[in-house]
Amino acid sequence: PAAAQQKSEAPKIATPVVREAPKVGRNDPCPCGSGKKYKKCCGAGVTT
């Protein structure tokens, strides 16, 4: 029974996230088209 409890899973390797568009900077214009800075528009309240 002790041998059956051994883990046989291979270590999980994290795969990087692939973005479709480049990352928006906080001071860049918002991609929604409002004309505001991202941090004052759609990026308000987003924490990293």
N, C-alpha and C positions, 0 to 999 in steps of 0.2 A: 504493500500500500504506500510506503514512503516514496518509492520510485515513481509512482503514478502522479504524485503531487508536484513533480519538477516542472518548471515552466519550459515549454518548448517553443515559445513565440520568439521570432527574430526581433531584434531591436528596431523600433520604429524610427524612420528617418524623416525629419521635417522637410517638406518641399516648399520652396519659396512661392509667395503669392505673385502671380503675373497680372499686372494692371493693363487694361485696354488703353487708357489715356495716361499721360504723365501726371504725377502728383501735383495738386494745386497748392501753392504756397499761401500762407496766411495773409500776406500783403498783396497777392495777385488779385486781379479782377475776378469776381465770382463767375463760374461757368454757367450759372442759370440765366445770365444776361441782364441782371438788374442794374449793372453799372457800379454796384457797391463792391467794397473789398470783401473777399471771402470770409474773413474773420468777423465782419459785421453783418454778414448775410447768412448763407447756408452753413458756414463754419462756426456760428455762434453756439457755444455750449459743447462743442466737440473737444473731448480730452484725449490725449494720447498716452 
